[in-house]
Amino acid sequence: MSALVNESTEPVLLKQSDNGITRLTLNRPGQYNSLSKHLLSELQTALDEIATDESQRVVIIAANGKAFCAGHDLKEMRSSEKREFHQALFEQCGQMMQTIASMPQPVIAQVNGIATAAGCQLVAQCDLAVTSDVSRFAVSGINVGLFCSTPAVPLSRNMHRKQAMQMLLTGDFVDATVAREYGLVNTVTSENGLEAETLVLAEKIAAKSPLAIKMGKRMFYQQLSMGLDKAYDFAGETMTCNMNSEDAREGIDAFIEKRKPTWQGR
């Protein structure tokens, strides 16, 4: 496991790659893995590198310690009164979140412990999320006089509006089961089984055509902002391109011939 440089003596982010699956582990357990400017920078660098690496098929974002992520580092946020400082911080976080959506590899959040504010935003922004049954989720900025506006962006795209608004307006925690009911996470499992459950999901996706995954993920997010007719046109064009790829031909032939496909990524 390689370590990316830290602001102190410990790395803020750990990176491990195996069989096309990269695990990024938030490593500020003493600060509940809060998203400092340095951690955001390291995440951005790691995601940018993975996005251009065709050998990497799936990304898992996990965390060390008792919390998945407690959001922004509040002490760092209060270290400056300058509007430009805060604007740059939120833009940096927003860019990292958008990279998760735009990169070709699916990103899975592996959540254990609390995920609050921008930490809950990170869970919502990931393509998929697997959580332990002891985890809890909140967008709790409202409790300190700060409406979680940026977390509201992916939250409102994952959940029903009234459920998202209730979390945003009250700052209340919801448990893992409710988070699944709300659509914030996909799977709830035991704390001991969390890593294995997440890896099973990652391996299942990694076994699919990388070209189909890349095209499908891009189509999924782009069509969300379109009207129904334009969404169908765009999806149809994507399927046409996908169907005329080597991977699609290989996959269909393998199905007909009852054999395992050999993906070329083309």
N, C-alpha and C positions, 0 to 999 in steps of 0.2 A: 504494500500500500504506500503510495507516494504522498508526501506532505507538501502542501503549498505554503509559502512563507507567511508567518503570523506577525501581528503587531507586538507580541510579547515573546515568550519562549516556546509556546505551543502553537501548532498550525491551526488556523481557524477553519480549514477545509481539508478533508482527506479525500483522496481520489484512488479508486481501485477499479481496474478493468479486467474482465475475464470472460472469454467466449462471447464477445460482442456486447456484453452488458457492463456499463460503467456505473459504479456506485459513488456518489458524492455524499460525504457525511459532514454535516455541520458540526463543528468542534469547538464551541464556546460554552461548554456545559455549566461553568460557573456563572455565566450571564444568561442562562436559559436559551442559548443559541440565538440571542437577539441579533438582528441584521445590522451590524455596524457597517460603516462605509467600506471598511477593508474587506469584510466578509462578502458584501455585495460585489465588490470589485473582483474578488477571487472566484465567486460564482459565475460572474459574467465571463471572465477569461476561460474558465473551465467549459462552460456551455458553448462558447464560441468555438473552442478547439474541437469539442465533440461533434458539433454540427457539421464540420467539414471533414470529419473522419468517417469514411464509408464503411470501415470495419466495425464501427460501433453501432449497434442496432437499437438498444434501449438504454435509458438513463433511470437510475433510482436515486432519489434524494431522501436520505435518512439523517439521523442526528444522534449524537452521543449525549448521555445524561438523562435527567428526569423529564426534560421538556423537549418537544420537537422544535418549536420556535416561538419565542414570546413577542415577536414583532420587531419593530425598530428599537434601537438602543436609546432609551429615554434620556439617559445621562448625556449621551452624545448629542441628542437633539437639543438639549437645554444648554449645551456648551457655547452656543452662539445665538445672538438675538437677530442676526441678519437674515432678512427675507431671502437673499440670494443663496445662503447656505442651505436653508430648508428646501427651497425650490430645487436646487441641484441634487439634494438627497432623494427627494421623491421622484425626480426624473431618472436618477440612477436606478432606483428600485423598479420603476415602471419599465425601463428598458430591459432589465433582467427578466421581469415577468413576461414581457412580450417575446423575448428570445425563447422562452420555454414553449410558447405557442407556435412560433415561426420555425423552429428548428425541425429537421426532418424526422428525428427520432422521437418516439413517444417517451414521455417523462412520467414516472410513477412516484408519488409521495409515499414513503413508508413512515407512518406516523405512530409515535409512542410518546404519551404524555400530552401536555397542553400545547395547543396551537392557537395563539391569540393574535388579534390585530393583523399585522403584515405576515405573521406566521400562518394564520388562517387563510390569508390571501394567497400565500404560497401553495397551500394544500389545494385551494380552489383553482389556482392557475394550472397546476399539473394536469396532464391529460387523464390520469387515473390516480386513485388513492386507496391504499390499504392501511387499515388502522387497527391497533390493539383495542381490546374492550375496555381498557382503563383510560383511554385518551378522552380529552374534553376540548371543545372548540368554542371560541368566542371572538367577536370583533368588539373589543372592550374599550376602545379609545374614548367612547362617549362618557365613560366613568371618570376620565380626567379632563373632560371638556373638549375633546377632540373627536369629531365625527370621523369614522373610518371611511373616508371618501374613496381612496384608492383601493382598499380591500373590497369595497362595494362593487367595483367593476367586475371581477371574476365571480364574486358571490352571486350577483344578480343574473349571471349567465349560467350558473349551476343550479340554482334553486328557484322555487316559486317566489314571486316578488314579496308577498306578505310575510313569508318565512324569513327571507333575507332582511326585510325591513324590521321585523321584530328583533332579530339578532343585533342589527345596527343601532336601533333606537334604545334598546335596554342594556346592551353589553353583557347579557346573561350568557352563561355557559350552557352548551348542550352536550350530552354524552355521545358516545360513539354510535349507539343504536339510533338515536334521533338524527345524528349527522348523516347516517345512511338513508334514513327515511326522507330527509330533506334533499338528498342528491349530492351532498358535499363529498361523500366517500363512496367507494364501490363495495368494499368488503370489510367486515369486522371479524377479527380473529383473536385468539389468545395472545397474551404478551410473549409467551415462550414460542409460539408458532408464527409470529409476525414476519420474521426475516424469511423463513421457508415459504410462507404463503406468498410473499411479495416476489420471491425468486421464481416460483412456479409461474406466476403471471408474466413476469419478464421473459422467461424462457419460452413460453407459449407464443408471445409476440415476436421474439427474436427468430423463431422458426419460420415465420411467414416471409413472403416476398418483400425485400426492402424497398423495391420500387413502388409496389402497391401501397405499402405503409406510408411512404413519403408522399405520394400523390393523394392518398386518402386523407391524411392529416391536414394537408394544405387545403384541400377542398372543403373539409368539414368546417374549419374556422372561417374561411372566406365566405361560404354560403350563408352563414348565420346573419350577416348584415344585409342580405339581399331579399328582395321580394320573392314570392313563390315562383313566379315564372322565370325570373333570372336565375334563381337558385337551381331550378331544374335544367335550364340551358347549360349552366356552368357544370353541374354534376354530370350531365350527359356527355359533354365535351371531355371531361376528365375520364369518364368510363371508356369513351372511345379511344383515347390515347392509351389508357391502361390496357385495354383489350388488344391493342396492336403492339404491345411490348413482348419481348422474348419471355419474360417471366410469366405472363398470362398464358401464352401459348404452351409453355412448359408445364404450368400448373394444371391446365385442362387436360393436356395429353397424359400427364402422370395420373390424374384422377381416372381417366378412361382406362388406362393401362394398369391401374391398381398398383402403383409404385410410388415411392417417395420422390417429390420433385427436387430438382437441383436448381436453386435460384442463381441467376447471373447478375441481378440488380439492374437489368436493362429491359 
